[in-house]
Structure formats: C-alpha cells, structure tokens
Amino acid sequence: MLASLRSGGPVTHSGVAADPAAWGVQTEYVDAAGVRRTVSAASVAAVLRAMEAAAPEPPGGGPLVVVRGEALPGGDRVELEDGTEAAAPPTSGTLPLGYHRLVPRRGPARRLIVVPPRCHLPTGRSWGWAAQLYALRSAASWGMGDLRDLRSLCRWAAGQGAGLVLVNPMHAVRPTLPQQPSPYYPSSRRFSNPLYLRVGDVPGARNVPGFTELETRGRSLNRSRLIDRDRIFRLKMAALERAWRRFSGDAGFDRFQAQGGDALRRFACFCALSEERPGPWMAWPSAERDHQEAAIRQVAERCADRVGLHMWLQWLLHLQLERACAELRVVSDLALGVDPDGADAWQWQECLAQGARVGAPPDEFVTDGQDWGLPPFVPHKLRALDYQPFIDTLRGSMRPGGGLRIDHVMGLFRLWWIPPGMGARDGVYVRYPARDLLGILALESVRARCLVVGEDLGTVESGVREELARRRVLSYRVAWFEDEPPRRYPALAMAAMNTHDLATAAGVWTGSDLREQRRWKRPVSAEAEAGLAARLDRLSGVPRSASAAAAVAAAYRSLSEAPSRLLTATLDDAALSERRPNLPGAAQRPNWSIPLPRTLEQLRRDALPRAIGRSLSRQR
C-alpha cells in the first residue's frame, strides 16, 4: 500500500479504490526546512474516509469560474446577475463581472462566475497600527477594548499620518457561557461579536433602569489583570437586553434585516437555540440539528424575541463599525475556519469534514506541529454548493473602502488535515481549487474596493507567493522570519515586526518570552530563539545595555526602510508588552486574554508610540 501511495496510486478502503491525487490528497510534501516528507498510508486512508471519497475520483460539475475575457464553453444563453438575459457569447469579455448562470441547449444550467484578474489595490504606500482590539482598554471600556475604542484609535492614528488600522478577527462566538476567548475559533465568520459593542453608544441604553450601576461595574473590570469575557458578557447583555425591550423599531433596522435575509435569520435562530438548548448542536433534536426550514420557522416564532434581539445586536455592531471605518481604513482579519459547534458549522455541516481538524506540520518554532481544532471544508462539496459558503464568508468580513487580512492564506491552495483520532504530526495536505477561490476573492475585493493581505508564513509551497502577487494579494513579511534587511522586502507586501503568535520585541529583548515558553513547558528550539535575538540585534543596532524602549524604537526605524506598500507596528510593541497575545500549544496560559500594559489614553501620551509613528510616517 505504501508503494502505491508514493506513486500516487489508488487507496482502497470500504471496498472503493480512491485515487489520492484525484481527491487532492498529497502523499508527499516539502516541510518548512526544505525536507521532502512522505506521509503515512494510515493518514491518507483516514483523510479519504473523512472526505467520503466513495469513488476513484470526485464528482464533476459545479460552477464555471472565468477571468473576464476568457473563452466560454458552448451555451444557449446567459442569465445575468441583474435578471436580464443575453445570448451566450464565445468569450466572457462582453459580460459584466459577477455571478450569472450559463444555460446550455441541453442539460442543466450551471453557475457562471466572471471575475477580474486581480484584487483591488489602492495606489500609494501607507502605514498603520496593528491591534488586538480586545486588549486595548480605555477609561470608558467595560473590561476590554470595543468599537468606540477602535474609532478613537483610528482617529489618533490618522492624526499621526497613518493610513490604516489592522485588527484581530471580531467574528461572532456562541452567545453562551463560557465565552470563547480565541478570535480564531469563531462560531461564525459572517457575523460579529457583541462583546465589541460600546453599550453607552447604543441608542436609548443610557436611559434603561440600572445603566449607571452596570457601567460602573463594567469599568471596574479595567482593573482586572486579565480580560474576563464571562463577566463582561453578563454585564453587557444585561444592559443590551434592557435596551432591546425599550426598542420601538427603526427603518434602518428594517433595511438591515431585509438585506441580511435568510442568512441573518438563521444565524439569529442558531443563537436563540444555543441559549435554549444545552450542549452541542449535534445533540439537538434532528429537525433543529439539520436546520430544516420548518424547524427554523418554528424557532423564529417560538423564540421571536430572542431572534429579534440577536439580529438587532448585529445591526448595532454594523453601525458602530461603520463609524470606526469612517475615520480610517480598517483592515479586518479573517480567521482560517470555524468552531465545529458554531453557527457556520451548523449551517454548512454537509460540506465540512466532521471529526477532521485543520492545523500545521512541525516547523522550527512549533516542533510538534499545530492542531487548531477547525473542521475543513471538503473541496468537492464546497464546489457542489457553488462556493457560496466562501462567498458569504468574504462578504461578512469585507467592508467598502477597507481591507482584509486572510489568516493562513495558503489554505486557498491546500490545508493540513489532521485525521480523526490522530495528532498534528500525522496530518496530510489536501488541495483546494485555488484558481477558482482566488478569482472569487478578486471579484469580492474589487466590488468592495477592499485591499487583501495574505498571511503567508510557515510552510509555503513553491509558486504560491508568485501566484498571490500576480493576483495582487499582498504578502505578509514579518521581520522575525526574514534573513534579508527590510530595505529588500518586496513592494507588494505588508511588512511587520511580528504577529499575534510570535514574541513581542520587548519579550525578545529582555528574554522574558523565552522564560515564559519554558514556564508553560513549550518545546523550545535554541537555534530558532538565537536567530530571533540576532535579528532584533541587527534591526535595532543598539548595544545590549540599551533599554527595551530604545531597542524597539530603533528596530522600527529599520523596518520603516521597507519599500512595501503597507507597514504595520503592533500596539503590543508600542506599549512595551513582554507577553505575546497567544502562545500556541499552551492551553493553560490565558491566551487572548492579556490586556496591554498601557491604556489607550496612556499610549497617546507615551513617547515610544510617537517615535514609532514619526519613523513610519517619514518613509511613506
């Protein structure tokens, strides 16, 4: 069997000979160190079972994605997205960009998606702050940063000459306790998390009984050493529920519901059911578990008040985020996947590989590999749904005039699947229809006039970065991984010092990050850590006796020499935080719950953020 895998031959399971290559399953890969690895036969067979590979190759059909101007197959007519019809032309050059239907003389119609060759990319160069918004407290916060804090951050950054603010994913989590702390483990990537609402800015909220007491208790949470999302959730929901009971309607809310349509209604029904029924949705009664339309109607009627509340919360989030985006370009972060017990997994359960998880193979920084616990889309099932889950996800994250950072953008090409019952080291790469997905990404980007950054760190196969550049998806160049000086970074990139999963500059300079890794018993690569310290030494150029503030300021002066279109500085570095937001694999550490050591008001007054801003502004 192993010889068959090495040669790309079929694998037999359940009496079916499935060809791994035909199903997109790689039997070999090149790791981050450039070493070719052969995966185990057991892992390949388990992945094929998880994707229900019941034939030698996956079924055909699905949508036709063409770059505008490319030839079309034979057809009788095209039903355009706006409802009009036209004779099918020989090429797509005369068709508008968008989602149409190609109707042949015989046989079924198929979706025709006409896409641009490249994503939207504004002219000029810019810089901005990268923020874990929940960690950015202000005097008026209720224990964590919120959308009013984002608005204030955008205004302050604009005053420094910045052109953008990059924020962590603000995706929705289940509206139950305990609250999920990780922004990268969302219930839904299409909707937002009500914890980010500034309650005092909600119309009528300040007039509800007990608001002053709730606000006082909420602000007192700013003194907590960690972000306590459960207490914040209780306080904010208490105030918001009282405001909802007094809400008498609004034409804007009516339009929002109409535009949100069935997707918004089903999401709100899932939230109401989550509150009503304990345990995972997989244990719900079958009609609700399978989101049958009759059951959804019953939920909408039985839980009308809660369903209305959850739609209203999404409207409030939309309004507050719109106000923040009016100050400055906001680049949102798109998580790689979703919580298997969340709304999106419930809605799209038929095209997710339940039990399998997405992760990453071992590399020099995480020597055991990574298991992110996210169920992957099965490629042929995603295609059978005309890629609608992917389209809806992009639309839920892109905002007009904004930006989108795609976490682990390599997932558009292939994903590291960890089979049920196995560990991260036992994973297998599964290929995705990258050409189609990149085309749809370009279409949605152009429609929203939204720039796109691809986080292309870790194990990146040959040709991926070149294809992303051709599509005008900016690379993500992080100083901790680069051997070349910043002045040699590519122009089509966002340059940064570090990421949420990596050590902060102060943590490297003082050695505290290495001590924390050992405290949480994480595997440490001495060679990788020495390389990190050496890179910071080269970037800063200051003696080891210098203060952390002097080293950080000098390092960002060097980073400012990068010719990249976008450049970001983290608020963690500006606040001299020695603790990274997330230490992968340290399950007992309070990941995603560590506030910045400086408040928003203090950062505005501090010298280091001003120095970083001056350095980056001079180079734009």
ZAKEGU-393650 format. One record per residue (C-alpha): x negated, y negated, z negated; residue in one letter. Coordinates in steps of 0.02 Angstrom, whole numbers, plus 50000, padded with zeros to 5 digits. Layout:
N
XYZA;...
//
This chain:
620
500005000050000M;498584987949957L;497794990550127A;499474986550206S;499554970250108L;497814964850158R;498264967250340S;499924958250320G;500914974350349G;502654978250281P;503024981950098V;504344995050060T;505504992649913H;507294998449888S;507105008050049G;506794992450155V;505154988350242A;504964969550218A;503524960850305D;502754948750178P;502124937050314A;503844935950394A;504584931050225W;503214918250194G;502334928350058V;500434926250061Q;499434941550014T;497834931350002E;497394913449957Y;495874902349928V;495784895649750D;495254878249691A;493424883749686A;493484889649867G;493504908149824V;494644919549926R;495804929749815R;496874944949856T;498494946149757V;499134962449685S;500334973849777A;501474973849625A;501604954849627S;502024954449813V;503364967749794A;504114958749643A;504214942149737V;505044950449886L;506344957849768R;506614940849687A;507004932849856M;508134947649902E;507104952350054A;508314965750116A;507684966650295A;506004966650385P;506174947850412E;507354934150351P;508944929750447P;508844916750584G;509974901850613G;510054886150510G;509824868050560P;508774861250701L;507584847550641V;506804837550783V;505714822150788V;506594808850890R;506084811051072G;505804829751064E;506724841651182A;508384849251131L;508984866851168P;510484868851281G;512124862351213G;513774855651272D;513964840551160R;513324831951004V;514474826550863E;513594811450792L;513484807150608E;514654792250631D;516024803450700G;515814799450884T;515394812451017E;514194812451162A;513604824451294A;512074833951235A;510534825451312P;508974835151364P;507964826451228T;508364818151063S;507634801651121G;509334793751152T;510094799850988L;510094789650828P;509134795750679L;510234805750563G;511244821350530Y;512264827150680H;512994843350748R;512454851850909L;513924861050987V;513484874151120P;514644880251255R;514724896851166R;514334901950989G;514314892250826P;513814874150808A;512254870150708R;511664855150612R;510504843850713L;509374832650609I;508474819150709V;507014812450609V;505654799050629P;503844804550645P;503274795550488R;503864789250319C;504164770850282H;502594761750226L;502574743050190P;501134732750256T;499754726450143G;498984732949984R;499634732149807S;499294737449628W;500374741149477G;500584748849306W;500974767349282A;502074770049131A;502824784349033Q;504374773649003L;504984783148850Y;503314779348765A;503444760548795L;504324753748643R;504834735648618S;505554726748468A;507314729548537A;507074747948583S;508004761648492W;506524772848462G;505974774548644M;505734763848798G;507294760348900D;507844751949062L;507814734448987R;506004737948937D;505684743449116L;506444727149177R;505314717249059S;503804727349113L;504184723749295C;504354705149262R;502714704649164W;501814714749298A;502464703349435A;501774688549338G;500064696949339Q;500124698849527G;500634717149529A;501744723849667G;502444739549586L;502774749449429V;502644768449431L;503744777549304V;503954795449246N;505474805349305P;507064798749224M;508084813849278H;509604819749179A;509454833149044V;510864843148965R;511934831848852P;511704843348702T;510514845748556L;509074848348551P;508654835948689Q;507384841948817Q;505804831248794P;504934835148960S;505354823449104P;504794837549219Y;506094850149158Y;507714841549207P;509494847749213S;509734837749373S;508574828049486R;510074819449567R;510634810149411F;509834800449268S;509594802249081N;510744791348972P;509394790248839L;508604776748950Y;510114765348933L;509904749148836R;511514750948737V;511604732548693G;511684728148879D;513214739148910V;514744727948936P;515764727248776G;514574738148675A;514104724448552R;515944722048508N;516294740048458V;516504743948272P;514874748048185G;513724742448327F;512624731648214T;512314746248097E;511934758048242L;510734745348318E;509824743048152T;509624761848133R;509084763448314G;507744750048299R;507114757848139S;506604773048242L;505234762348320N;504264765248159R;504254784048185S;502584791948226R;503404802248363L;504874799548479I;506374808448403D;507544810848551R;508844820248449D;509114805748328R;509074793348472I;510364803848565F;511554804148416R;511454785348389L;511594780348572K;513024792348608M;513974786248455A;513874768348520A;514224773048702L;515724783948660E;516494769448563R;516184757748709A;516944770448830W;518544771348727R;518724752548748R;518294752548934F;519804746949035S;519154750149210G;518104741049340D;518164740149530A;516294743449535G;516514759449437F;517904764749555D;516744762249704R;515344771649617F;516474786649588Q;517064786449769A;515274785649833Q;514704799249712G;516084810649774G;516104829149735D;514284829649677A;514604816849539L;516224825249488R;515404842449474R;513924835649378F;515094827249254A;516094843349238C;514494852949201F;514074840449065C;515804842148989A;515694861148995L;513964860748915S;514704851148769E;516194862848756E;515364879848776R;513834885148676P;512444894648759G;511794895248937P;512944893049087W;512524910849140M;513614916548992A;515114905749037W;516734913849100P;516474919449279S;517524906049364A;516584892049275E;514914900849290R;515144902149478D;515834884249489H;517394889649583Q;518404874949644E;519984879949550A;518984881049388A;518164864149420I;519884856149444R;520464863749279Q;518934857049189V;519204839749265A;520984839849199E;520674848049029R;519124837648991C;519644821949085A;518994810048951D;517264818148939R;517114819949128V;517544801449144G;516254797149010L;514844806049099H;515254797849266M;515324780949177W;513614783949099L;512874787149271Q;513644770849333W;512864761349188L;511174769049225L;511354764049407H;511724745949359L;510304744349234Q;509044752549351L;509604741049492E;509224725949383R;507474732549344A;507134736049528C;507644718249571A;506104712049476E;504794722849565L;504604738449670R;504904753449557V;504074769749611V;505054784149535S;504304801149501D;505164816649571L;504964832349467A;504504848349557L;506014858449501G;507444860349379V;507904868649215D;508634885949254P;510004881949127D;510404864949202G;511674856949317A;510704858649480D;510294876949448A;512144879949412W;512684870649568Q;511404879049682W;511224895949596Q;511494905549757E;509884898949834C;508724899549682L;507664914649639A;508324917649463Q;507014925149348G;505534919549453A;504594903849399R;503504890949484V;501764887249420G;499954885449474A;498494897649490P;496994896349372P;495784882149401D;494344874049308E;495464863449196F;496804876649158V;495894893049165T;497424904049129D;498494896349265G;500124887249230Q;501924893249212D;503134878749225W;504694889049199G;505584881849351L;506574893249468P;506034891249650P;507174888849799F;507194904049912V;506624896950081P;507854905950195H;509314902450076K;508874883950069L;508864883750258R;510554892550263A;511264877850165L;510634865850299D;509354859350173Y;510744849850082Q;510024852749907P;508374844949964F;509274830350047I;510344826949892D;508814827849780T;507884814849884L;509404803349888R;509584804649700G;507804798549675S;507514786149817M;508094768349794R;508144754849929P;506544744949931G;505714756649806G;504514771049807G;504444789549768L;503004799549697R;503264818049731I;502514828749595D;501524843449667H;501884838549846V;501054854649904M;502714862649859G;503374856650026L;502124868650106F;502014882849981R;502354886649797L;501514898149672W;502894910449625W;502704919849461I;503744935749471P;504954940449332P;504054948449185G;502314943349244M;501084929749196G;500384914649288A;498834924349342R;499974936849432D;500754923849547G;500944923949734V;501044909449857Y;502674908249956V;502754897150110R;504124884350145Y;504714876350309P;503554861350288A;503894853950460R;505754852850426D;505564846650247L;504304833150296L;505454827450436G;506924825650316I;505794816650192L;505314804250328A;507144801550376L;507704797850199E;506164786950170S;506504776350323V;508344774650281R;507974768750105A;506414758850156R;505564768850018C;503694772450020L;503134790149975V;501634795949874V;501184814449867G;500324821049710E;499084832449799D;498004838149653L;497444855649608G;497344869649735T;497654861149904V;497514871950059E;496604866250214S;497584854650328G;498884848950201V;498134831850165R;497884828650350E;499704832750388E;500314821750245L;499254807350310A;499974809750484R;501714808150407R;501164792650308R;501374801250140V;500044793150032L;498774804449949S;498534803249760Y;496694800549721R;496264802349537V;494544797149477A;494414812049359W;494374823549512F;493364813149634E;491494815049662D;491434800149780E;491454782249712P;493114772949728P;492504762349873R;492514778449976R;494294783549934Y;495454784650085P;496534769750132A;498134779950143L;498164783949958A;498694778649786M;497124777649678A;497214780649491A;496094784649343M;497094799349275N;498834807149262T;500054811949125H;499254829349113D;497464823049102L;496394814748971A;496524796048947T;494984785348973A;494844781648787A;495084800048748G;493604804548858V;492514790348797W;492744794348612T;492794813248634G;494474814148546S;495324822648692D;494104837248685L;494354838648498R;496234839048522E;496104852848652Q;495134863248526R;496364859048388R;497774866248493W;496694881048542K;496734877348729R;495414885648838P;494034872948871V;492864872849020S;491244865048957A;490704861649136E;492324852749181A;492304842249022E;490494837149052A;490954832249229G;492374821449164L;491244812049044A;489944809749180A;491244802449299R;491784789849167L;489974785249135D;489704782049320R;491314772149338L;491024761049187S;489144758849198G;489094753349016V;487994761148880P;488734774648770R;488614762448624S;489934751348707A;491704750648639S;493104760548719A;493904744048774A;492314738848863A;492164755848948A;493984755749005V;493884737949073A;492274741949168A;492974758149237A;494484749149309Y;493354735949385R;492534750249481S;494214758049526L;494774741349597S;493484743549736E;494534757449813A;495204752349986P;496804762349950S;498484754749993R;499084756849813L;498134756749649L;498824760249476T;498224758049298A;499084767649158T;499804758749008L;499014772948906D;497294766448958D;497794748248933A;498394752548757A;496794762548721L;497814777948683S;496684792748646E;498084805648666R;498684811148836R;500594812048859P;500534830748894N;499274844448857L;499774858948971P;499994875348881G;500014867748705A;501804872548665A;501714867148481Q;500994849948520R;502274835748528P;502074833848716N;503074819848797W;503494812748626S;501964802148587I;502314783348592P;501004771148650L;499974764148505P;500434746548563R;502174739448591T;502684730248749L;502534713648657E;500784717948596Q;500214723448768L;500754706648838R;499624698048711R;498144710048720D;496554705648811A;496254722648892L;497854723248998P;497484705549057R;495704710549104A;496304725849199I;497614715549289G;496334702349340R;495174715749410S;496514724149512L;497284707849573S;495614701449638R;495454716249755Q;497184715649832R;
//
